[in-house]
Amino acid sequence: MMPTWLYRQDFVKFSLNRHYNPRVWKEMLLAAIGEQFVDFLSKGDDVCGVSVTVRDKNDIVQIWNSDASVNNDIRSKVYHLLPGVKFIAEFYRDKSKSRKTPLSSTVVISCGENVS
């Protein structure tokens, strides 16, 4: 595991009601491990990890990928895996365009890429 502020990858971020978190987190882990995102990524892009941030009101789930410069459709796969889950907000962060401040209680499970 590494701190999120050192992990230089792109990600799609979903904010959700904590009620949904156990189900969403389980599905995201299984999808990442089972390579279910492959058909929703462009050539040259990979899912590098997933993270969850537990907060007082709304939790955050992120799916980390290696290249924002290619078109991918990760969000479509998430909605397909989780029908009925109402996400409060979502956004995509491109590492080349922004540097966000890390959220405090975030755990990242990554593909073990060396960070320099």
Order of alpha helices (4+ residues) and beta strands (2+ residues): beta-alpha-beta-beta-alpha-beta-beta
